[in-house]
Amino acid sequence: MEKELAFEIVSKIIFDKACQLIVGGNPAFESEKVLFHIEMCMNEWGYKSALVSEYCDAVKQENDHMRDLGIDE
């Protein structure tokens, strides 16, 4: 399996769990941190994935809504 694909698969698993939390009315702060860390590691290793970036941005946007409501880490 290609390393970039492995990063994308792991990111998808984390993103799906984050979506479950958010749909349930809970923040997914830890998922946000993990997704951004995965993206950072990919960049350090010379990989770039629009899919992983999309997951990061989507979870951050939803968590920002939670933060705006006063829900903090």
Residue frames as qw, qx, qy, qz and C-alpha x, y, z in Angstrom:
[[0.000, 0.890, 0.456, 0.000, 0.00, 0.00, 0.00],
 [0.360, 0.555, -0.031, 0.749, 1.26, 3.45, -0.87],
 [0.318, -0.229, -0.533, 0.750, 2.07, 5.60, 2.20],
 [0.187, -0.042, -0.054, -0.980, -0.07, 8.49, 1.02],
 [0.591, -0.263, -0.576, -0.499, -3.05, 6.15, 0.69],
 [0.546, -0.280, -0.706, 0.355, -2.41, 4.82, 4.20],
 [0.091, -0.117, -0.305, 0.941, -2.49, 8.38, 5.59],
 [0.396, -0.110, -0.297, -0.862, -5.76, 9.00, 3.74],
 [0.613, -0.282, -0.715, -0.180, -7.36, 5.81, 5.08],
 [0.413, -0.286, -0.612, 0.610, -6.41, 6.62, 8.68],
 [0.059, 0.053, 0.075, -0.994, -7.62, 10.20, 8.21],
 [0.489, -0.221, -0.520, -0.664, -10.96, 8.93, 6.89],
 [0.565, -0.346, -0.732, 0.157, -11.43, 6.74, 9.97],
 [0.260, -0.263, -0.414, 0.832, -10.69, 9.68, 12.27],
 [0.204, -0.039, -0.209, -0.955, -12.93, 11.99, 10.22],
 [0.519, -0.318, -0.681, -0.407, -15.84, 9.53, 10.36],
 [0.483, -0.405, -0.654, 0.417, -15.56, 9.30, 14.16],
 [0.107, -0.162, -0.161, 0.968, -15.38, 13.10, 14.40],
 [0.342, -0.190, -0.448, -0.804, -18.57, 13.34, 12.33],
 [0.539, -0.415, -0.732, -0.047, -20.33, 10.96, 14.70],
 [0.357, -0.351, -0.476, 0.723, -19.32, 13.12, 17.65],
 [0.037, 0.080, -0.082, -0.993, -20.38, 16.35, 15.97],
 [0.425, -0.291, -0.610, -0.602, -23.73, 14.97, 14.78],
 [0.550, -0.454, -0.680, 0.172, -24.31, 13.89, 18.37],
 [0.212, -0.929, -0.128, -0.275, -23.78, 17.48, 19.52],
 [0.724, -0.590, 0.115, 0.338, -20.30, 16.95, 20.89],
 [0.182, 0.880, -0.391, -0.201, -17.06, 18.66, 19.90],
 [0.966, 0.141, 0.031, 0.214, -14.32, 16.69, 18.16],
 [0.079, -0.943, 0.319, 0.040, -11.33, 18.68, 19.39],
 [0.610, -0.429, 0.636, 0.196, -9.03, 15.67, 19.68],
 [0.731, 0.412, 0.502, 0.209, -9.90, 14.52, 16.18],
 [0.299, 0.953, -0.008, 0.052, -9.06, 17.98, 14.88],
 [0.302, -0.799, 0.508, 0.108, -5.63, 17.86, 16.52],
 [0.708, -0.117, 0.668, 0.197, -4.91, 14.38, 15.18],
 [0.650, 0.649, 0.367, 0.146, -5.96, 15.26, 11.64],
 [0.167, 0.965, -0.197, 0.034, -3.76, 18.35, 11.60],
 [0.488, -0.606, 0.614, 0.131, -0.88, 16.29, 12.99],
 [0.763, 0.211, 0.578, 0.198, -1.33, 13.72, 10.22],
 [0.482, 0.856, 0.140, 0.123, -1.33, 16.53, 7.66],
 [0.150, -0.905, 0.396, 0.043, 1.84, 17.97, 9.20],
 [0.656, -0.319, 0.661, 0.178, 3.58, 14.57, 9.11],
 [0.723, 0.512, 0.433, 0.166, 2.57, 14.09, 5.49],
 [0.276, 0.955, -0.085, 0.072, 4.06, 17.46, 4.59],
 [0.382, -0.744, 0.541, 0.088, 7.28, 16.64, 6.44],
 [0.670, -0.083, 0.708, 0.204, 7.57, 13.40, 4.46],
 [0.018, -0.274, 0.552, 0.787, 6.88, 15.17, 1.18],
 [0.052, 0.415, 0.878, 0.233, 3.28, 14.06, 0.70],
 [0.243, 0.120, 0.101, -0.957, 0.29, 16.29, 0.01],
 [0.007, -0.368, -0.917, -0.151, -3.33, 15.20, 0.06],
 [0.261, -0.265, -0.160, -0.914, -6.28, 17.44, -0.76],
 [0.649, -0.395, -0.596, -0.260, -8.51, 14.84, 0.89],
 [0.576, -0.322, -0.523, 0.540, -6.72, 15.03, 4.25],
 [0.110, 0.035, -0.086, 0.990, -6.72, 18.85, 4.05],
 [0.436, -0.352, -0.418, -0.715, -10.46, 18.74, 3.41],
 [0.664, -0.429, -0.607, 0.083, -11.01, 16.54, 6.47],
 [0.425, -0.172, -0.364, 0.811, -8.93, 18.93, 8.59],
 [0.081, -0.140, -0.098, -0.982, -10.81, 22.00, 7.41],
 [0.532, -0.402, -0.540, -0.514, -14.25, 20.43, 7.82],
 [0.641, -0.436, -0.569, 0.274, -13.63, 19.27, 11.40],
 [0.316, -0.104, -0.230, 0.914, -12.01, 22.59, 12.33],
 [0.225, -0.291, -0.280, -0.887, -15.00, 24.49, 10.96],
 [0.633, -0.484, -0.537, -0.276, -17.45, 22.42, 13.00],
 [0.617, -0.345, -0.459, 0.538, -15.31, 22.70, 16.12],
 [0.154, 0.114, -0.045, 0.980, -15.08, 26.47, 15.61],
 [0.452, -0.473, -0.385, -0.651, -18.89, 26.56, 15.76],
 [0.719, -0.462, -0.499, 0.146, -18.68, 24.71, 19.09],
 [0.478, -0.112, -0.260, 0.831, -16.06, 27.18, 20.34],
 [0.099, -0.328, -0.175, -0.923, -18.31, 30.08, 19.32],
 [0.625, -0.524, -0.427, -0.391, -21.02, 28.54, 21.50],
 [0.361, -0.725, 0.411, -0.419, -18.62, 28.60, 24.45],
 [0.984, -0.157, 0.079, 0.004, -17.68, 24.94, 24.40],
 [0.093, 0.827, -0.554, 0.027, -13.96, 24.76, 25.13],
 [0.727, 0.224, -0.635, 0.137, -11.38, 22.06, 25.19]]
